[in-house]
Amino acid sequence: MKIDLSHFPIQMGVYLMKGKDGKVLYIGKANNLKMRLRQYFTKTDTREMVPYLLQEVAAIDTLVVTNEKEALLLENNLIKKHQPKYNVLLKDDKTFISLFFTKHKWPMLKITRGRKRLPEAFGPYTSATKARQTYDLILKLFPLRQCSDAEFSRRQRPCLLYDIKKCVAPCVGKCTAETYASLVEGAKELLKGKDSELLYRLQKKMEEASENQEYEKAGELLHMIRSIEHVTTVQHVDIPQAKDLDVLGLYREGNACMIVKLLFREGKLIGSEHFSFYQILSDDAEIIESFLLQHYKENLPLQILIPLSLTNLPVLKEILSTSILYPQKGDKKKLITLAYQNAIALFKKEEDSRSLTEKLLLDLAQVLQLTRYPRRIDCVDTSHISGANPVAALVSFVNGKRDKKRQRYFKITSSSTGNDLALMKEALLRHFKKGKERNDFCDLLIVDGGRSHLHLALEVFQELEIANIDVIGVAKYLASHSKGLTQEKVYIPYEKEPLSISHKSPLLFLLQKIRDEAHRVALSFHRKRRTNETLKSSLDSLKGIGPVKKKLLLQHFGSVKRMKEATKEELQQVKGLNKNDINNILQIKKEA
């Protein structure tokens, strides 16, 4: 489609290229909108993806701004809103993972994920796994409490953690406030990377204990010192010139690129993060600009090292309120080189992985006689016990990897609750009706079951007039959900006998992995629903106990079982209960 360029403004602004369906394909900014857009259509823009973009463009919208700062912020906000196909868009920049201590007389260490600002948070961590490892390390070195505030308030004797020396039991007065405060302070120093200061203080305390002939205490301090020395030696790489900064590395091949971020805190390399992008139209400078604006919102380091010079660097510094530096020599240039080398290695590794996955999915399409390349595979399974609390669950795998955002749960309302086929039919109808409304379908559907389940899925597709989805049935051999190296029956449409796939084949392993994950999710959902129903029915049997009092009881005792075991004195401690409520609860205990 021909675009009339004569009416575009010559001012600074942002442009949005749209397809025939009105969906935004690409967003960019320019000092002169008319001149910049003309470059696309006069072939002076030689970027690899431009011809593909122009084939899809049907309309272009523009927004005029007054300065570079407004242009940068507007472009970034529009990219996040419209998620264009050809722009850099971070997929995992929504939340941060941090550790923090609660505001309590006896603080406890917790992991948080979210944007809520905390007075003293430690992080951010590059993954939940790394945060958990740090959390476990702190609790191993410092025996702090791990119970909730409610559990802490009702505890009358030490729990198992005290017996195995993983908690000092402040709940029952087994340690002084001063001792506990010193443990919290030590944990904070280690989280801040001040291990040398912490080790010096512990060394002094050990010497004092030894002089006072408190040999058991001195031995405990020596053990803590050795543990901290071992951990800090193994986990950290010391680079004194990198006090508190992030280092960005960028590697690119064609329309695919990799960004690596190395995190240095207190002169130690504490971790790294990487982000890969494909079908990117932006040049290297635009990629780094977009990354800075999308990724850095809070918990900024003192300095960010970038791998190239940016025209809008002063504006970016103003927006982010931190130091951004492009080093061209010296030690900081060596850090940029280190990040670049990591970007190359990760790019090659990811490309190899993508190639293997593509080959595996192509082989799967051939063996299963599919009409489509199975980029997205969905699998549905049901769960119930003799028809009670029937549920279904759907899991989704994209390019061989699980996509949790597409996971779905179904509470079955069908009257034929004991019939697996009826349960499956309701789940499929509900899911694909919504999919048809949104034009959002998988390429391959796997149903957990044999020929009858396969025919049922085909009937649902016929009823909904859906003809562009492949479907197979994977039946468990001897009704076993054993993983790996087991025989499976794989049914495909219009074939009398199931396919024979070697039990050592990676294709069968992939199908098993997807099917077993659907089974696990459905079973977990059923157990959760069953537990909730049990709790609800137990509490509903109490006269005079409404929603507010139910919540108070569960918060105080933690479970219905503990509530039923409570004495009259313990029940009187629950605020909001009257004498009749307490007598009703005690009556249930007698009847039991």
Buried (B, 14 or more C-beta within 10 A) or exposed (E): EEBEBEEBEEBBBBBBBBBEEEEBBBBBBBEBBBEBBBEBBEEEBEBEBBEBBBEBBBEBEBBEBEEBBBBBBBBBEBBBEBEBBBBBBBEEBEEBBBBBBEEEEBBBBEBBBEEEEBEEBBBBBBEEEBBBEBBEBBBEBBBBBBBEEEBBEBBEEBBEBBEEEBBBBBBEEEBEEEEBBBBBEBBBBBBBBBBEEBBEBBEEBBEEBBEEEBEEBBEBBBEBBEEBEEBBEEBBEEBEEBBEBBBBBBBBEEBBBBBBBBBBBBBBBBBBBBBBBEBBBBEBBBBBBBBBBBBBEEEBBEBBBBBEEBEBBEBBBEBBEBEBBBBEEEEBBBBBBBBBEBBBBBBEEBBEEBEEBBEBBEBBBEBBEBEBBBBBBBBBBBBBEEBEBBBBBBBBBBBBEBBEEBBBBBEBEBEBBBBBBBBBBBBBBBBBEEBEEEEEBBBBBBBBBBBBBBBBBBEBBEEBEBEEBBBBBBBBEEEEBEEEEBBBBBBBBEEEEBBEBEBEEEBBBBBBBBBBBBBBBBBBBBBEBBEEEEBEEBBEEBEEBEEEBBEBBBEBBBEBEBBBEBEEEBBEEBEEBEEEBBEBBBEBEEEE
